[in-house]
Amino acid sequence: MSAQLPVAERAEVRRAALRLVRADGRAFAGVLTLNVLAAAAGLVGPWLLGRIIDDVVAAAGVRAAGGAGVGVGVGVGAVDRLALVILVCALAQLLLTRAARRMGHRFGERILARVREEFVERALALPASVVERAGTGDLTARGTADVALVGTTLRDAGPALFISSAQVLFMLGSVFVLSPLLGGCGVLGLTGIWFATRWYLRRARAAYLAEGAATSEVAEVLTATADGARTVEAFGLRRRRIAASRDALETSRRTRLHTLRLRTVFFPVVEVSYVVPVAGVLLLGGVLHAHGAMSLGAVVAAALYLRQLGEPLDQILLQVEQLQSSGASFARVEGLGRAPRAVPAGSPAPVDDRIDVTGVRYSYGRGGEVLRGVDLTVRPGERLAVVGPSGAGKTTLSRLLAGIDAPSSGSVTVGRVPIAGLDPERLRRQVVLVTQEHHVFLGTVRENLLIAAPAAEDAELWAALAAVGADQWARELPAGLDTGLGPGGHVADGSRAQQLALARVVLADPHTLILDEATALLDPATARHTERALAAVLEGRTVIAIAHRLHTAHDADRVAVMEDGMLTELGTHDDLVAAGGAYAALWRSWHGEPRPPDATGSLPPRRTPTAPSTSLVE
């Protein structure tokens, strides 16, 4: 299972919500005001209905006393007037509620936009190593389902919760105004809802967090399986991946059933609890009315107020349930702020371009050490090849040199400044790591290139494409640099995606380039052409190649041999061959093959090779 990104605590979520509200405080105050006015307008109806009942009762009393004509006239006129007021108040409540919801939705959309912008900024600020260890599934689930749920809550649940809360408070207050005794009876009848809500809230957050984590794991498993479909097919891993998917789905199913069980307890108890305060007020009010302590209209009005509580309480409790789910999602979205950040701008500037690796040790998690006391100096402008058997630590060393990871102990510096301590912009100008894994972003060819140099002109873009041999096919595209890439546009295959990535490197113009099979996806002829073009572009720059093909090491200025996480040999190709050590054995083994491998190493050919006849690049 991947190491998922952190989750924010309750206090952090509350502070984040308050920060978002304060950012648009005027609109929030307007939403509150309109909701309060709408709730106040809704209180008039039951109160006036009680007045109507009392007037009718009074009119009936007058008729019984012998003044029938006068009593009926007074009663009918009062009813008409009060009914008209009820109609006007209902219309006012409708208009105020509509305005409140409209303003609330606009307020929610602006907050949602801020949440999305913050999420993107935080995601882009994450170090590559953090994203790799967390897995794309977790980050994708947070950026899609979680952000969408938070947005829906802020846009829909927020206004509904404000309106319903205001209505509940005003209705209970009106019952207390009519009769404190009936108000106390109504509140006492609602205690069942309080206990049920308390029981639910104690369990809901953890349950929804577990559900969110399980959803992320499902996304991670499915993404990994889809991305590695060819590998799954090639190594016969189909059953294993199906089993992993089933396990993730089963965990997700169990977490969803757990949240469902909580709801099946919570909502029935609440529904039953709505009847209790109404029944209590009718019973107590009937007794008070029978003893002449309260008018019939007051009892009816109090019962109507409590009966009307059902709708806003339903809304509140529904939103409470949604708030638990969205609160867990908000905690996952806000938790991105707790993840390790890339170094902010303003880090010290390196004094030169010399790279020093001193006493470096590194291990992944609880595993054993991958690097064990590596010492190495890379001189400016040097071309260094790092060779060794699989698992020797070559790729790990390249990640440390590129600042993607920081060593567990020791230091990796450029110009006396820790590489991992450089801010992203300065790091990109110093060191760039290029592997055989490349990404084509949705957008045009121009947009894919401008990522590396936003201010570059078209002439510079074409020059970068030409430097890596990609200008010919790029000019054949329907709209040239404005051709869209990805679904619905031009689909760039592996070799073209790799060329686009190398063109971005040319535009980024780093002083040090680390190549880890950067041309492995190109055919031999294109690879040789690209390497020669890169040799011209990178003239005078430092090039470090993770050499999976020994012809790359032969063309380097120096060769570093890695074995079991340690640097065992360092020198020129000729010196190491003459020394008769591990490199010499590797060279003899490779040189004795009847058919040398294709030229997929990433290092440009040396200007003065010692044995040009053996170089596949030349």
C-alpha positions as CSV (number, residue, x, y, z in Angstrom):
1,M,0.0,0.0,0.0
2,S,1.2,3.5,-0.9
3,A,2.2,6.0,1.8
4,Q,-0.8,8.3,1.6
5,L,-0.6,12.0,2.0
6,P,-1.4,13.5,5.4
7,V,-4.9,14.5,6.7
8,A,-5.7,17.7,8.4
9,E,-7.0,17.8,12.0
10,R,-10.4,19.2,12.9
11,A,-8.9,22.5,14.2
12,E,-7.0,22.9,10.9
13,V,-10.2,22.3,8.9
14,R,-12.1,24.9,11.0
15,R,-9.4,27.4,10.5
16,A,-9.3,26.8,6.8
17,A,-13.1,27.2,6.6
18,L,-13.0,30.5,8.5
19,R,-10.1,31.7,6.3
20,L,-12.3,31.0,3.2
21,V,-15.3,32.7,4.7
22,R,-13.3,35.8,5.7
23,A,-11.9,36.1,2.2
24,D,-15.4,36.9,1.1
25,G,-16.8,38.3,4.3
26,R,-19.2,40.9,2.8
27,A,-21.0,38.2,0.7
28,F,-21.2,36.0,3.8
29,A,-22.8,38.7,5.8
30,G,-25.3,39.3,3.0
31,V,-26.2,35.6,2.9
32,L,-26.7,35.6,6.7
33,T,-28.9,38.8,6.6
34,L,-31.1,37.5,3.9
35,N,-31.5,34.1,5.6
36,V,-32.4,35.7,8.9
37,L,-35.0,37.9,7.1
38,A,-36.5,34.9,5.3
39,A,-36.7,33.0,8.5
40,A,-38.4,35.9,10.3
41,A,-40.9,36.2,7.5
42,G,-41.7,32.5,7.9
43,L,-42.6,33.0,11.5
44,V,-45.5,35.2,10.8
45,G,-47.8,32.5,9.4
46,P,-48.3,30.3,12.4
47,W,-48.6,33.2,14.8
48,L,-51.3,34.9,12.6
49,L,-53.0,31.6,12.3
50,G,-53.2,31.4,16.0
51,R,-54.7,34.9,16.0
52,I,-57.3,33.9,13.5
53,I,-58.3,30.9,15.7
54,D,-58.6,33.2,18.7
55,D,-60.7,35.7,16.7
56,V,-62.9,33.0,15.4
57,V,-63.3,31.6,18.9
58,A,-64.1,35.2,20.2
59,A,-66.6,35.7,17.4
60,A,-68.3,32.5,18.3
61,G,-68.5,33.7,21.9
62,V,-70.1,36.9,20.8
63,R,-72.7,35.0,18.8
64,A,-73.5,32.8,21.7
65,A,-74.1,36.0,23.8
66,G,-76.7,37.3,21.3
67,G,-74.6,39.7,19.1
68,A,-74.4,37.4,16.1
69,G,-74.3,40.0,13.4
70,V,-71.6,42.1,14.9
71,G,-69.5,39.1,15.9
72,V,-69.6,37.5,12.5
73,G,-68.7,40.8,10.8
74,V,-65.8,41.5,13.1
75,G,-64.5,37.9,12.8
76,V,-64.7,37.7,9.0
77,G,-63.0,41.1,8.5
78,A,-60.2,40.1,10.9
79,V,-59.7,36.8,9.2
80,D,-59.5,38.5,5.8
81,R,-57.0,41.0,6.9
82,L,-54.8,38.4,8.7
83,A,-55.0,36.0,5.7
84,L,-53.8,38.8,3.5
85,V,-50.8,39.5,5.8
86,I,-50.0,35.8,5.8
87,L,-50.0,35.8,2.0
88,V,-47.7,38.8,1.8
89,C,-45.3,37.3,4.4
90,A,-45.2,34.0,2.5
91,L,-44.4,35.9,-0.7
92,A,-41.7,37.9,1.1
93,Q,-40.2,34.7,2.5
94,L,-40.2,33.2,-1.0
95,L,-38.3,36.2,-2.5
96,L,-35.9,36.5,0.4
97,T,-35.1,32.8,0.3
98,R,-34.5,32.9,-3.4
99,A,-32.2,35.9,-3.0
100,A,-30.4,34.2,-0.1
101,R,-29.9,31.0,-2.1
102,R,-28.7,32.9,-5.2
103,M,-26.2,34.9,-3.1
104,G,-25.2,31.7,-1.2
105,H,-24.5,29.8,-4.4
106,R,-22.4,32.6,-5.8
107,F,-20.5,32.8,-2.5
108,G,-20.0,29.0,-2.6
109,E,-18.7,29.0,-6.2
110,R,-16.1,31.6,-5.3
111,I,-15.0,29.6,-2.3
112,L,-14.9,26.4,-4.4
113,A,-12.7,28.3,-6.9
114,R,-10.3,29.2,-4.1
115,V,-10.2,25.6,-2.8
116,R,-9.4,24.4,-6.3
117,E,-6.7,27.0,-6.8
118,E,-5.1,26.3,-3.4
119,F,-5.2,22.6,-4.1
120,V,-3.4,23.0,-7.5
121,E,-0.8,25.3,-6.0
122,R,-0.1,22.9,-3.1
123,A,0.0,19.9,-5.4
124,L,2.5,21.6,-7.7
125,A,4.6,22.6,-4.7
126,L,4.9,19.0,-3.5
127,P,8.4,17.5,-4.0
128,A,8.4,14.8,-6.6
129,S,9.4,12.2,-4.1
130,V,6.4,12.9,-1.9
131,V,4.0,12.5,-4.9
132,E,5.8,9.3,-6.0
133,R,5.5,7.7,-2.5
134,A,1.9,8.8,-2.0
135,G,0.9,7.5,-5.4
136,T,-1.1,9.2,-8.0
137,G,-4.4,7.6,-6.9
138,D,-4.5,9.4,-3.5
139,L,-3.7,12.8,-5.1
140,T,-6.2,12.2,-7.9
141,A,-9.0,11.2,-5.5
142,R,-8.3,14.3,-3.4
143,G,-8.2,16.6,-6.4
144,T,-11.4,15.2,-8.0
145,A,-14.0,13.5,-5.7
146,D,-12.9,15.3,-2.5
147,V,-12.6,18.8,-4.0
148,A,-16.0,18.3,-5.7
149,L,-17.7,17.2,-2.5
150,V,-16.2,20.1,-0.6
151,G,-17.5,22.5,-3.4
152,T,-20.9,21.0,-3.4
153,T,-21.2,21.4,0.4
154,L,-20.0,25.0,0.3
155,R,-22.3,25.8,-2.6
156,D,-25.5,23.9,-1.6
157,A,-25.2,22.7,2.0
158,G,-23.9,26.0,3.3
159,P,-26.9,28.2,2.3
160,A,-29.4,25.4,3.2
161,L,-27.8,25.0,6.7
162,F,-27.9,28.8,7.3
163,I,-31.5,29.1,6.4
164,S,-32.6,26.0,8.3
165,S,-30.6,27.0,11.4
166,A,-32.1,30.5,11.4
167,Q,-35.6,29.0,11.0
168,V,-35.1,26.5,13.9
169,L,-33.8,29.2,16.2
170,F,-36.6,31.6,15.4
171,M,-39.3,29.0,15.7
172,L,-38.1,27.8,19.1
173,G,-37.8,31.4,20.2
174,S,-41.4,32.0,19.1
175,V,-42.7,29.0,21.1
176,F,-40.9,30.4,24.1
177,V,-42.5,33.8,23.5
178,L,-45.9,32.2,23.4
179,S,-45.3,30.1,26.5
180,P,-42.0,29.4,28.2
181,L,-43.6,26.2,29.5
182,L,-44.5,24.9,26.0
183,G,-41.0,26.0,24.8
184,G,-39.4,24.0,27.5
185,C,-41.6,21.0,26.7
186,G,-40.6,21.3,23.0
187,V,-36.9,21.5,23.7
188,L,-37.1,18.5,26.1
189,G,-38.9,16.5,23.3
190,L,-36.0,17.3,21.0
191,T,-33.3,15.8,23.3
192,G,-33.6,12.5,21.5
193,I,-32.2,14.2,18.4
194,W,-29.3,15.6,20.4
195,F,-28.3,12.2,21.7
196,A,-28.6,10.6,18.3
197,T,-26.6,13.3,16.7
198,R,-23.9,13.1,19.4
199,W,-23.7,9.3,18.9
200,Y,-23.4,9.8,15.2
201,L,-20.8,12.5,15.2
202,R,-18.5,10.6,17.5
203,R,-18.2,7.8,14.8
204,A,-18.9,9.5,11.5
205,R,-15.6,11.4,10.9
206,A,-13.4,8.4,11.4
207,A,-15.7,6.3,9.2
208,Y,-15.7,8.8,6.4
209,L,-12.0,9.2,6.6
210,A,-11.6,5.5,6.3
211,E,-14.0,5.5,3.3
212,G,-12.0,8.2,1.6
213,A,-8.7,6.4,2.2
214,A,-10.2,3.2,0.7
215,T,-11.4,5.1,-2.3
216,S,-7.9,6.5,-2.8
217,E,-6.5,3.0,-2.6
218,V,-8.9,1.8,-5.2
219,A,-7.9,4.6,-7.5
220,E,-4.2,3.9,-6.9
221,V,-4.6,0.2,-7.7
222,L,-6.7,0.9,-10.9
223,T,-4.3,3.6,-12.1
224,A,-1.2,1.4,-11.5
225,T,-2.8,-1.5,-13.3
226,A,-3.9,0.6,-16.3
227,D,-0.5,2.4,-16.6
228,G,1.4,-0.9,-16.3
229,A,-1.0,-2.9,-18.5
230,R,1.8,-4.0,-20.9
231,T,4.0,-5.1,-18.0
232,V,1.0,-7.0,-16.4
233,E,0.4,-8.8,-19.7
234,A,4.1,-9.5,-20.3
235,F,4.8,-11.0,-16.9
236,G,1.5,-12.8,-16.5
237,L,0.5,-10.7,-13.5
238,R,-3.2,-10.6,-14.5
239,R,-4.4,-12.8,-11.6
240,R,-2.3,-10.9,-9.1
241,R,-3.6,-7.5,-10.2
242,I,-7.2,-8.8,-10.2
243,A,-6.6,-10.0,-6.6
244,A,-5.2,-6.6,-5.6
245,S,-8.2,-4.9,-7.1
246,R,-10.6,-7.1,-5.4
247,D,-8.9,-6.6,-2.0
248,A,-9.1,-2.8,-2.5
249,L,-12.7,-2.9,-3.6
250,E,-13.6,-5.2,-0.7
251,T,-12.0,-2.7,1.8
252,S,-13.9,0.1,0.1
253,R,-17.1,-1.9,0.3
254,R,-16.7,-2.5,4.0
255,T,-16.0,1.2,4.7
256,R,-19.1,2.2,2.7
257,L,-21.3,-0.3,4.5
258,H,-20.0,1.0,7.9
259,T,-21.0,4.6,7.0
260,L,-24.4,3.2,5.7
261,R,-25.0,1.4,9.1
262,L,-24.4,4.7,10.9
263,R,-27.0,6.4,8.8
264,T,-29.5,3.7,9.2
265,V,-29.4,4.2,13.0
266,F,-29.2,8.0,12.9
267,F,-32.0,8.9,10.6
268,P,-34.8,6.7,11.9
269,V,-34.2,7.9,15.5
270,V,-34.3,11.5,14.3
271,E,-37.6,10.9,12.3
272,V,-39.3,9.4,15.4
273,S,-38.0,12.3,17.5
274,Y,-39.8,14.9,15.4
275,V,-43.2,13.6,16.7
276,V,-42.3,13.8,20.4
277,P,-42.2,17.6,20.9
278,V,-45.4,18.1,18.9
279,A,-47.3,15.5,21.0
280,G,-45.9,16.8,24.2
281,V,-47.0,20.4,23.4
282,L,-50.5,19.3,22.3
283,L,-50.9,17.3,25.5
284,L,-49.6,20.0,27.8
285,G,-51.3,22.8,25.9
286,G,-54.6,21.0,26.0
287,V,-54.3,20.8,29.8
288,L,-53.4,24.5,30.1
289,H,-56.2,25.5,27.8
290,A,-58.7,23.4,29.7
291,H,-57.7,25.2,32.9
292,G,-57.9,28.6,31.1
293,A,-54.2,29.2,31.3
294,M,-53.7,29.5,27.6
295,S,-55.7,30.3,24.5
296,L,-56.5,27.7,21.9
297,G,-54.7,29.9,19.2
298,A,-51.5,29.9,21.3
299,V,-51.5,26.1,21.6
300,V,-52.2,25.7,17.9
301,A,-49.4,28.2,17.0
302,A,-46.9,26.5,19.3
303,A,-47.8,23.1,17.8
304,L,-47.5,24.4,14.3
305,Y,-44.1,26.0,15.0
306,L,-42.8,22.7,16.4
307,R,-44.4,20.7,13.5
308,Q,-42.7,23.1,11.1
309,L,-39.4,22.3,12.8
310,G,-39.4,19.0,11.0
311,E,-38.4,20.5,7.6
312,P,-35.5,22.7,8.8
313,L,-34.3,20.0,11.2
314,D,-34.4,17.5,8.3
315,Q,-32.3,19.9,6.3
316,I,-29.9,20.5,9.2
317,L,-29.4,16.8,9.9
318,L,-29.0,16.0,6.2
319,Q,-26.4,18.7,6.0
320,V,-24.8,17.4,9.2
321,E,-24.5,14.0,7.6
322,Q,-23.1,15.6,4.4
323,L,-20.8,17.8,6.5
324,Q,-19.2,14.6,8.0
325,S,-18.5,13.3,4.6
326,S,-17.4,16.6,3.2
327,G,-15.5,17.4,6.4
328,A,-13.5,14.3,5.9
329,S,-12.9,15.3,2.3
330,F,-12.0,18.8,3.4
331,A,-9.5,17.3,5.9
332,R,-8.0,15.3,3.0
333,V,-7.9,18.4,0.7
334,E,-6.5,20.6,3.5
335,G,-4.1,17.9,4.5
336,L,-2.1,18.6,1.4
337,G,-0.9,21.7,3.2
338,R,0.8,19.4,5.9
339,A,2.8,17.5,3.3
340,P,6.5,18.4,2.9
341,R,6.9,21.4,0.7
342,A,9.3,22.2,-2.0
343,V,11.9,24.8,-0.8
344,P,10.4,28.3,-1.2
345,A,12.0,30.9,-3.5
346,G,15.0,32.8,-2.1
347,S,17.4,29.9,-1.4
348,P,21.1,30.7,-1.4
349,A,22.7,30.9,-4.9
350,P,25.5,28.4,-5.6
351,V,28.9,30.0,-5.9
352,D,29.8,27.7,-8.9
353,D,28.6,24.6,-10.7
354,R,30.8,22.0,-9.0
355,I,28.8,19.1,-7.5
356,D,30.1,17.4,-4.4
357,V,28.8,14.2,-2.9
358,T,30.2,13.6,0.6
359,G,29.6,10.6,2.8
360,V,26.1,10.0,1.4
361,R,23.9,7.3,2.8
362,Y,20.3,6.7,1.7
363,S,17.5,4.1,2.4
364,Y,13.9,3.8,1.3
365,G,11.6,3.6,4.3
366,R,12.4,0.6,6.5
367,G,14.4,-1.1,3.8
368,G,18.2,-1.5,3.9
369,E,20.6,1.2,2.8
370,V,20.7,1.7,-1.0
371,L,23.7,4.0,-0.8
372,R,26.5,3.5,1.7
373,G,29.0,6.2,2.2
374,V,29.4,7.6,-1.4
375,D,32.0,10.3,-2.1
376,L,32.2,11.9,-5.5
377,T,33.1,15.2,-7.1
378,V,31.7,16.2,-10.5
379,R,33.7,19.0,-12.1
380,P,31.9,21.7,-14.2
381,G,31.7,20.8,-17.9
382,E,32.6,17.1,-17.2
383,R,30.9,14.2,-18.7
384,L,30.5,11.4,-16.1
385,A,29.2,8.0,-16.7
386,V,27.8,6.0,-13.7
387,V,27.8,2.2,-14.3
388,G,27.2,-0.9,-12.3
389,P,24.9,-3.9,-12.0
390,S,21.2,-3.6,-11.4
391,G,20.4,-2.5,-7.9
392,A,23.8,-1.0,-7.3
393,G,22.2,2.4,-6.5
394,K,22.8,4.3,-9.8
395,T,19.2,5.6,-10.2
396,T,19.1,6.5,-6.5
397,L,22.3,8.5,-6.8
398,S,20.8,10.3,-9.8
399,R,17.7,11.3,-7.8
400,L,19.9,12.7,-5.1
401,L,22.0,14.6,-7.6
402,A,18.8,16.0,-9.1
403,G,17.5,17.2,-5.7
404,I,14.4,14.9,-5.9
405,D,15.4,13.2,-2.7
406,A,17.7,14.3,0.2
407,P,20.3,11.9,1.6
408,S,19.7,10.2,4.9
409,S,23.1,11.4,6.0
410,G,26.0,13.2,4.3
411,S,25.5,15.9,1.7
412,V,25.0,16.5,-2.0
413,T,25.8,20.1,-2.9
414,V,26.2,22.3,-6.0
415,G,28.4,25.3,-5.5
416,R,28.5,24.6,-1.7
417,V,24.7,24.7,-1.5
418,P,22.6,21.5,-0.8
419,I,20.9,20.6,-4.0
420,A,17.7,19.5,-2.2
421,G,17.7,22.9,-0.5
422,L,17.4,24.9,-3.8
423,D,14.0,26.4,-4.6
424,P,12.4,24.8,-7.7
425,E,13.2,27.7,-10.1
426,R,16.9,27.8,-9.1
427,L,17.1,24.0,-9.1
428,R,15.7,23.8,-12.6
429,R,18.4,26.2,-13.9
430,Q,21.1,24.1,-12.2
431,V,20.2,20.4,-12.5
432,V,17.6,18.6,-14.6
433,L,17.0,14.8,-14.5
434,V,15.8,13.2,-17.7
435,T,14.6,9.6,-17.7
436,Q,12.8,7.4,-20.3
437,E,9.5,8.1,-18.6
438,H,8.0,11.3,-20.1
439,H,4.6,13.0,-20.0
440,V,2.7,14.9,-22.6
441,F,0.4,17.4,-21.1
442,L,-3.0,18.1,-22.5
443,G,-2.6,21.2,-24.7
444,T,-0.8,22.3,-27.8
445,V,2.8,21.6,-28.8
446,R,3.6,25.2,-27.9
447,E,2.1,24.9,-24.4
448,N,4.0,21.6,-23.8
449,L,7.3,23.4,-24.6
450,L,6.5,26.7,-22.8
451,I,6.4,24.8,-19.5
452,A,10.2,24.9,-19.5
453,A,10.5,28.5,-20.7
454,P,7.3,30.6,-20.5
455,A,8.9,33.6,-22.3
456,A,10.3,31.7,-25.2
457,E,9.5,32.9,-28.7
458,D,8.4,30.6,-31.6
459,A,11.9,30.7,-33.1
460,E,13.4,29.4,-29.9
461,L,10.7,26.6,-29.7
462,W,11.5,25.5,-33.3
463,A,15.3,25.6,-32.5
464,A,14.7,23.4,-29.5
465,L,12.7,20.9,-31.5
466,A,15.4,20.9,-34.2
467,A,18.1,20.3,-31.6
468,V,16.4,16.9,-30.7
469,G,15.4,16.0,-34.2
470,A,11.7,16.7,-33.7
471,D,11.2,19.7,-36.0
472,Q,10.4,17.6,-39.1
473,W,7.4,15.8,-37.7
474,A,6.3,18.9,-35.8
475,R,6.1,20.9,-39.0
476,E,4.0,18.2,-40.6
477,L,1.3,18.6,-37.9
478,P,-2.0,20.2,-39.0
479,A,-1.5,23.4,-37.0
480,G,2.2,23.2,-36.3
481,L,3.0,24.4,-32.8
482,D,-0.8,25.0,-32.2
483,T,-1.7,21.4,-32.8
484,G,-3.4,19.9,-29.8
485,L,-1.9,16.8,-28.1
486,G,-3.7,14.1,-26.3
487,P,-7.3,12.7,-26.6
488,G,-9.1,14.5,-29.4
489,G,-5.9,15.8,-30.9
490,H,-2.6,14.4,-32.1
491,V,-1.5,11.4,-30.0
492,A,2.3,11.6,-29.5
493,D,3.8,8.1,-29.2
494,G,6.7,7.2,-26.9
495,S,9.5,8.4,-29.1
496,R,7.8,11.8,-29.8
497,A,6.9,12.3,-26.2
498,Q,10.6,11.7,-25.3
499,Q,11.7,14.2,-28.0
500,L,9.3,16.8,-26.6
501,A,10.8,16.2,-23.1
502,L,14.3,16.6,-24.4
503,A,13.2,19.8,-26.2
504,R,12.0,21.1,-22.8
505,V,15.4,20.3,-21.4
506,V,17.0,22.4,-24.2
507,L,14.7,25.3,-23.4
508,A,15.3,25.0,-19.6
509,D,19.0,25.4,-20.4
510,P,20.4,23.8,-17.2
511,H,24.1,23.7,-16.4
512,T,24.0,20.1,-15.3
513,L,22.0,17.4,-17.1
514,I,21.5,13.9,-15.6
515,L,20.4,11.3,-18.2
516,D,18.9,8.0,-17.2
517,E,18.3,6.2,-20.5
518,A,16.8,9.4,-21.8
519,T,16.8,8.2,-25.4
520,A,15.8,4.6,-24.7
521,L,12.4,4.9,-26.4
522,L,13.9,6.2,-29.7
523,D,15.0,3.9,-32.5
524,P,18.8,3.5,-32.9
525,A,19.1,6.0,-35.9
526,T,17.0,8.7,-34.1
527,A,18.8,8.1,-30.9
528,R,22.2,8.6,-32.5
529,H,20.9,11.8,-34.2
530,T,19.4,13.1,-31.0
531,E,22.6,12.4,-29.1
532,R,24.7,14.2,-31.6
533,A,22.3,17.2,-31.5
534,L,22.4,17.2,-27.7
535,A,26.2,17.1,-27.8
536,A,26.2,20.4,-29.7
537,V,23.5,21.9,-27.5
538,L,25.2,20.8,-24.2
539,E,28.7,21.8,-25.2
540,G,30.4,23.1,-22.1
541,R,27.8,21.8,-19.7
542,T,28.0,19.1,-17.1
543,V,26.5,15.8,-18.2
544,I,26.0,12.8,-15.9
545,A,24.8,9.6,-17.5
546,I,23.4,6.5,-15.8
547,A,25.1,4.2,-18.2
548,H,23.0,1.1,-18.9
549,R,25.0,0.6,-22.1
550,L,28.8,0.5,-21.8
551,H,29.5,2.4,-25.0
552,T,28.1,5.5,-23.0
553,A,30.8,4.9,-20.4
554,H,33.5,4.6,-23.1
555,D,32.6,8.0,-24.4
556,A,32.7,9.7,-21.0
557,D,35.5,11.8,-19.5
558,R,35.3,9.7,-16.4
559,V,33.5,6.5,-15.2
560,A,32.1,5.9,-11.7
561,V,31.5,2.2,-10.9
562,M,28.7,1.5,-8.4
563,E,28.5,-1.8,-6.6
564,D,26.2,-2.7,-3.7
565,G,25.5,1.0,-2.9
566,M,29.2,2.0,-2.9
567,L,31.5,3.8,-5.3
568,T,34.2,1.2,-5.9
569,E,36.1,2.6,-8.9
570,L,36.5,6.1,-10.5
571,G,38.6,7.1,-13.4
572,T,38.8,7.3,-17.2
573,H,37.7,4.4,-19.4
574,D,41.3,3.5,-20.3
575,D,42.6,3.6,-16.7
576,L,39.8,1.4,-15.4
577,V,40.2,-1.1,-18.2
578,A,44.0,-1.2,-17.5
579,A,43.3,-1.6,-13.8
580,G,41.7,-5.0,-14.4
581,G,38.9,-4.4,-11.8
582,A,35.1,-4.7,-11.9
583,Y,34.8,-2.2,-14.8
584,A,37.4,-4.1,-16.9
585,A,35.4,-7.3,-16.4
586,L,32.2,-5.6,-17.4
587,W,33.9,-4.1,-20.5
588,R,35.4,-7.4,-21.6
589,S,32.0,-9.1,-21.2
590,W,30.2,-6.4,-23.2
591,H,33.0,-6.1,-25.8
592,G,32.9,-9.8,-26.4
593,E,29.3,-9.9,-27.5
594,P,28.8,-10.8,-31.1
595,R,26.2,-8.1,-31.5
596,P,26.5,-4.9,-29.4
597,P,23.3,-3.5,-28.0
598,D,21.5,-0.6,-29.6
599,A,22.6,3.0,-28.9
600,T,20.1,3.8,-26.2
601,G,22.6,5.3,-23.8
602,S,22.0,9.0,-23.1
603,L,25.5,10.5,-23.1
604,P,26.7,12.5,-26.2
605,P,29.9,11.1,-27.8
606,R,33.2,12.4,-26.4
607,R,35.0,14.9,-28.5
608,T,38.2,12.9,-28.5
609,P,37.3,9.2,-27.9
610,T,40.1,6.9,-27.2
611,A,38.6,4.0,-29.2
612,P,36.2,5.5,-31.8
613,S,35.8,2.2,-33.5
614,T,33.9,0.7,-30.6
615,S,31.5,3.7,-30.2
616,L,28.0,3.0,-31.4
617,V,27.2,6.7,-31.4
618,E,29.8,7.8,-34.0
